[in-house]
Amino acid sequence: MLVTGNDILIPARAGHYGVGSFNTNNMEITQAIIHTAERLRSPVMVQMSEGAIKYGGQDLANIVIDLARRATVPVALHLDHGNSPATCKKAIELGFTSVMMDGSLMEDAKTPATYDYNVDVTRRVVQMAHACGVSVEGELGVLGSLETGMGEAEDGHGFEGKLSHDELLTDPDQAVE
């Protein structure tokens, strides 16, 4: 059954259990993710990155949505690390039930952003997504290695270079805010 991220994550938090979230870029990976979730009787989030959307577009989204609707466990289709409100909007138009607005980086998906920028773009995505019944995840702290300070890039998204601990770590007070 196709559900939102909130439909999966709120019960998980209340029940004190984790939920797997796995990236896909084709039908076979999606089938394996959902089949395994059904075998384990576990809800699951199937993620697609912006690169996977560019690669598979509406066809891949339709495959995931069709498999999710026929699943015997809750399945959310989640945008992984959206770089802008426009990217999140496109995912929602494709039928995604959950999106991540990664405002820790500027729209180029490479330059660390300010906290104020992050809050602003995430707020705009929340307003747009909630009007469509879609859940939203925000991102605080830039992905990277605490050991080396190097940013991590995946699928063209991520800082390339050295980051400070302050840029890598999520400030707990900002997370509460």
Helices and strands as residue ranges (DSSP letters): H 5-15, E 20-23, H 27-40, E 44-49, H 50-70, E 75-82, H 85-94, E 98-101, H 115-131, E 135-138, H 165-168, H 172-176
